[in-house]
Amino acid sequence: MKTAVRYYSRTGNTKVIAEAIAPMAGCQAESIEVPLEEVTDILFLGGAVYWGQIPGKLKEYIKSLSPQQVKCVAIFTTAGIQEGASEIYKVFLKYHDLKVMKETYFCSGKRVYDAKIKEETEIFAEKVMSQASIMNHSIMN
């Protein structure tokens, strides 16, 4: 299964989360500046919400993705206080015909450097990988 981790981070918080997810996903965490080179089964995509909005650069990146290139997106978000950040991303991704995993991860910016974050992100990534494995198995059978 081909995976990728991409993020957009203004303050570095989302980058910290991306780098914690990447080992569990079996790849490197990269900024959205690094294009996807091949078809990706799971794209772990991270960003923040600023004033209730997805950053413009990340919106443009999402618009550049296609369902043929990205089979499924797993969302992880950071924000100062807005726990509904993942839902904002889900709506935008689905609007652009991208399939979104049910499992999401949110981290308040205040907690990014908390010792439990690594464990939480590993659990999130494991759940996503497990769900994707089950989905791939049922598609092939």
Long-range contacts (C-beta under 8 A, 24 or more apart in sequence): 1-41, 1-42, 1-129, 1-132, 1-133, 1-136, 2-38, 2-39, 2-40, 2-41, 2-42, 3-27, 3-40, 3-41, 3-42, 3-43, 3-44, 3-129, 4-30, 4-36, 4-40, 4-42, 4-43, 4-44, 5-29, 5-30, 5-43, 5-44, 5-46, 6-30, 6-31, 6-32, 6-34, 6-36, 6-43, 6-44, 6-45, 6-46, 6-61, 7-31, 7-32, 7-45, 7-46, 7-47, 8-32, 8-46, 8-47, 8-48, 8-55, 8-57, 8-58, 8-61, 9-46, 9-47, 9-48, 9-78, 10-48, 10-50, 10-55, 11-48, 11-109, 13-48, 13-78, 13-107, 13-109, 13-112, 14-46, 14-47, 14-48, 14-76, 14-77, 14-78, 16-112, 16-113, 16-117, 17-46, 17-76, 17-78, 17-105, 17-107, 17-112, 17-117, 17-121, 18-44, 18-46, 18-76, 20-117, 20-118, 20-121, 20-122, 21-46, 21-76, 21-105, 21-121, 21-122, 21-124, 21-125, 24-121, 24-122, 24-125, 24-126, 24-129, 25-125, 25-128, 25-129, 32-57, 32-58, 32-61, 36-65, 36-69, 36-70, 39-68, 39-69, 39-70, 39-71, 40-69, 40-70, 40-71, 41-71, 41-72, 41-132, 41-136, 42-71, 42-72, 42-73, 42-74, 42-101, 42-128, 42-129, 42-132, 43-70, 43-72, 43-73, 43-74, 44-73, 44-74, 44-76, 44-125, 44-128, 45-73, 45-74, 45-75, 45-76, 45-89, 45-93, 46-75, 46-76, 46-77, 46-78, 47-77, 47-78, 47-89, 48-77, 48-78, 48-79, 48-85, 48-109, 49-77, 49-79, 49-82, 49-85, 49-88, 52-82, 52-88, 53-88, 54-88, 54-89, 54-92, 59-92, 62-92, 62-93, 62-96, 62-98, 63-96, 65-96, 65-98, 66-97, 67-97, 67-98, 67-99, 70-98, 71-99, 72-99, 72-100, 72-101, 72-132, 72-135, 73-98, 73-99, 73-100, 73-101, 74-100, 74-101, 74-103, 74-104, 74-124, 74-125, 74-128, 75-100, 75-101, 75-104, 75-105, 76-104, 76-105, 76-106, 76-107, 76-121, 76-124, 77-104, 77-105, 77-106, 77-107, 78-106, 78-107, 78-108, 78-109, 78-112, 79-106, 79-108, 79-109, 80-108, 80-109, 80-110, 81-108, 83-108, 101-128, 101-131, 101-132, 102-131, 103-127, 103-128, 103-131
